[in-house]
Amino acid sequence: EITEANVDSMMSTLDGIVNAPNDLTTATAIDSLLFAKKLLRVSVDSEIGISTTGTGYVGTALSYLLLSSMFNASDVTSATPVSAANVTDTLRFLSMAQLYGAFAGIEYTVSSAMIHSASAREEAQYLGGDSRGMPGSNVKVSFPSNFSNAAKLPVSGNAYVDMRVVTLDTDVYTAYASYRNSGNTVASNMYGSSTYNTDLNSAVTQVEVMDEDGNVFDVGGLDPAEPIYVTMQATEPIDTNFSGWKMEKICYTDGQVIEMDCPL
């Protein structure tokens, strides 16, 4: 039988195993991530939730793993789409465990060295018209008013809807040529022909809206005048001088057509 105390103890042990990420082999890091994912899934399936202590161990252990060779840009063979997906799944299970048994209006957060997250529960009819942020990060998500109706979420008005916002200070998605070459569209859209993650100017940010069972909703059909706004946390200052953001092209012959795609 698994208990909340068991989860705390096992997460504490995992934290002790991975607390020197430079000494972890890639295989050990991958197995450790899978262990965290499976333990949190069992916690959710067993309906025991997770304590504040256990949550803290998850945050620190995952932060160590994000610094391991599993996501090391110097080793283009170490990260795979599976590892990136496992990070997302692990954090989703953590959110579900935190919110187990919670009423509407409850929010839980995580703030560790490499991970900052907020998980909140609300009734569908009251969802929207506010902003969600998290400690340790400047990321903020603003939902339009009457969001559940606007997004046509397939739930009743008094059903619980959970929101998850998280930032990762390691680029788990696109730092590796092998991942990009697998045809990943996220990588292509974010990086184009760039090989490593030096072009990324913000923390990786995930935003999900899901039901109590962790089924993520597809959000679409919003009024363009009332979108979801996501304020990203930039890692480098952006040059707001307009002269620094201009493009010049030369017409060499009369009638030559020159294309300037937007965004520049």
C-alpha positions, 0 to 999 in steps of 0.5 A, a space after each residue: 500500500 502506498 501512502 503520502 508518507 511513502 511518496 515523501 520518502 521515495 521522492 526524498 531518496 530520489 532527490 539524494 540520488 540525483 543531487 549531483 547532476 554532473 555525475 549522473 550518467 544519461 541512462 541514470 538520469 532517464 531512469 530517474 525521470 521515469 521513476 518520478 513520473 511513475 511514482 506521481 502517477 501511482 499517487 494520482 491513481 491511488 488518490 492520495 495526493 502529495 504533501 508540501 514536503 513531497 512537492 518540494 522534493 519533486 521540484 528539486 529532483 526535477 531541477 537536478 535532472 534538467 541539469 543532467 546530460 539528458 538535456 545537455 546541449 554539448 551532447 546531441 545524442 542525449 535527449 530524445 522526444 520521449 524524455 521531453 514528453 516525460 518531463 511534461 507528463 511528470 509535471 502534469 501528474 504533479 499538478 493532478 496530485 497537488 489538486 487531488 481533493 481540492 475545491 474551486 478557487 484553490 491554487 498550489 505552486 512549485 518554485 525550485 531552481 529550474 522549475 516554477 509552476 502554478 496549478 489551480 482549480 475553478 468551476 468552468 462557469 467562473 473560469 477566465 477574466 483573470 491572470 495566473 502567474 507563479 513565484 520565481 517567474 515573470 510568466 503570466 497567463 491571462 484568460 478572456 472572460 467566460 473562457 469555458 464558453 468561449 473555448 467551447 470546453 465540453 463540460 458543464 458550468 459547475 464542473 471543475 477545470 484545472 489550469 497548469 502553468 509551468 516554466 522550465 529553465 532548460 530547453 527540453 524540446 529543441 536543443 538537439 539536432 536529432 530531435 529537430 531532424 525527427 520532423 518535430 514542428 515545435 522545433 522547426 517553428 522555434 528554431 528554424 535551422 539553428 542547431 542548439 538552444 542559443 536562439 531561445 530568449 525565454 524560459 520554456 513555458 507550458 500552459 494546459 487546461 484540463 479536467 480533474 482526470 488530467 485530460 487536456 482540452 484542445 483550446 480553440 475558436 476564441 474571439 480574436 478580440 479576446 485571446 489568451 495572453 501569455 507574458 513570457 520571461 525573457 532571458 536576455 533584454 530585448 532591444 526596443 529601439 525600432 532602428 534595431 528591428 529594421 530590414 533592408 533589401 535592394 531592388 537591382 532592376 526595375 519591376 523587381 519584386 521583393 518580399 518581406 515576410 512578417 514577422 521579420 
